[in-house]
Every structure is written in C-alpha cells, then in structure tokens.
Amino acid sequence: MPEEPVRFADILTTASAVANYLGEPDVTAAHMLLAIAIQCGQETIEALGRPVSPLVPRPPRAAAAGADPAVRALTQRWFAALGSDINAVLSSAQVEALRAEVRGLGGEG
C-alpha cells in the first residue's frame, strides 16, 4: 500500500526512468511493477543495481518504440478511465488494481 498519494503520471514517468536506468529501450510490465513499488515506497531505483550509462551502445529503437504495446494499451485505458487527468491520484485500491493488471501482462517471472 502506498504511504502517500500516488499520481498515475508519476508511475508512468518512474517506469520510463527505470527502463532508462537499466538501459532498456522500451517500458515493459516489469518496469511498471518496479515503478509502482518505488512510488509506494517499497523499492528504490538504486536497489536495481548499477545504472547503464547513456554512453554505452543500446539496441536500436523501433519506429514506434517506447513502450511494449500491451503496456501502452493498458496505460491509455487507465488514463481515459481517470478522466484524462494528468494529475490523477490513485487510491490504494486503484494502485492494487493497476498492479494486478500489470502482473496479468506478464510483469513478473
């Protein structure tokens, strides 16, 4: 459960930061789960290990890269359900519902 209110946008930006930190080109369900844990105070980005330098060559990005298609669809659906409000704050129940949906995308294992 989050200790403080969690904004949906903060989860998304943290997921992007996690992917970047790990040197991975696309945000995946695993990155989303880590972002939720970080935003809820259950994890820290530093606990993920050493960051990958932006100077290290990375795999080329596809034309529409940035997020796994399933993660993109989930994100768009949630954003619409939250009234397309960039400042939408999730309740504890919503955070857990989001976490469950992301797990359903294969974010663990």
C-alpha positions as CSV (number, residue, x, y, z in Angstrom):
1,M,0.0,0.0,0.0
2,P,1.3,3.5,-0.8
3,E,2.4,5.6,2.2
4,E,1.5,8.9,0.3
5,P,-0.9,9.6,-2.6
6,V,0.4,8.2,-5.9
7,R,-0.2,10.1,-9.1
8,F,-0.7,7.9,-12.2
9,A,1.7,10.2,-14.1
10,D,4.4,9.6,-11.5
11,I,4.1,5.8,-12.0
12,L,4.5,6.3,-15.8
13,T,7.5,8.6,-15.5
14,T,9.1,6.3,-13.0
15,A,8.6,3.3,-15.3
16,S,10.3,5.2,-18.0
17,A,13.1,6.1,-15.7
18,V,13.5,2.5,-14.6
19,A,13.8,1.3,-18.2
20,N,16.3,4.1,-18.9
21,Y,18.3,3.3,-15.8
22,L,18.5,-0.4,-16.9
23,G,19.4,0.6,-20.4
24,E,16.3,-0.9,-22.0
25,P,14.7,0.8,-24.9
26,D,11.0,0.0,-24.1
27,V,8.9,0.3,-20.9
28,T,7.7,-3.2,-20.1
29,A,5.3,-4.6,-17.5
30,A,8.2,-5.4,-15.3
31,H,9.3,-1.7,-15.3
32,M,5.7,-0.7,-14.5
33,L,5.7,-3.1,-11.5
34,L,9.0,-1.7,-10.3
35,A,7.7,1.9,-10.7
36,I,4.6,1.1,-8.6
37,A,6.8,-0.4,-5.9
38,I,9.1,2.7,-6.0
39,Q,6.2,5.1,-5.9
40,C,4.7,3.2,-2.9
41,G,8.0,3.3,-1.0
42,Q,8.5,-0.4,-1.2
43,E,11.6,-0.3,-3.5
44,T,14.2,2.2,-4.6
45,I,15.7,2.7,-8.0
46,E,19.2,2.4,-6.5
47,A,18.3,-1.2,-5.4
48,L,18.1,-2.1,-9.1
49,G,21.9,-2.2,-9.3
50,R,24.2,0.0,-11.3
51,P,22.7,2.2,-14.0
52,V,23.6,1.7,-17.6
53,S,25.4,4.7,-18.9
54,P,23.8,6.5,-21.7
55,L,27.2,6.4,-23.4
56,V,27.0,2.6,-23.7
57,P,25.6,1.5,-27.0
58,R,22.0,0.3,-26.7
59,P,19.8,-1.7,-29.0
60,P,18.2,0.4,-31.8
61,R,14.7,1.6,-31.2
62,A,11.9,0.5,-33.5
63,A,9.9,3.2,-35.2
64,A,7.1,3.2,-32.6
65,A,9.2,2.1,-29.7
66,G,9.0,3.5,-26.2
67,A,6.6,1.0,-24.6
68,D,5.5,-2.5,-25.0
69,P,2.2,-2.5,-26.9
70,A,0.3,-4.2,-24.1
71,V,1.7,-1.6,-21.6
72,R,0.8,1.2,-23.9
73,A,-2.8,-0.1,-24.3
74,L,-3.2,-0.5,-20.5
75,T,-1.8,3.0,-19.9
76,Q,-4.1,4.5,-22.4
77,R,-7.2,2.7,-21.0
78,W,-6.3,3.8,-17.4
79,F,-5.6,7.4,-18.4
80,A,-9.1,7.5,-20.1
81,A,-10.7,5.9,-17.1
82,L,-9.1,8.5,-14.9
83,G,-10.7,11.3,-16.9
84,S,-7.6,12.0,-18.9
85,D,-6.4,14.0,-15.9
86,I,-2.6,14.3,-15.9
87,N,-2.8,14.9,-12.1
88,A,-5.0,12.0,-11.3
89,V,-4.2,10.5,-7.9
90,L,-4.8,6.8,-7.4
91,S,-6.4,5.4,-4.3
92,S,-4.8,2.4,-2.6
93,A,-7.4,0.2,-4.2
94,Q,-6.7,1.6,-7.6
95,V,-2.9,1.1,-7.1
96,E,-3.5,-2.5,-6.3
97,A,-5.9,-2.9,-9.2
98,L,-3.3,-1.4,-11.6
99,R,-0.6,-3.7,-10.1
100,A,-2.8,-6.7,-10.7
101,E,-3.5,-5.7,-14.3
102,V,0.2,-5.2,-15.0
103,R,1.0,-8.6,-13.4
104,G,-1.5,-10.0,-15.9
105,L,0.6,-8.6,-18.7
106,G,3.5,-10.8,-17.5
107,G,5.4,-8.3,-15.5
108,E,6.7,-11.0,-13.1
109,G,8.7,-14.1,-13.8
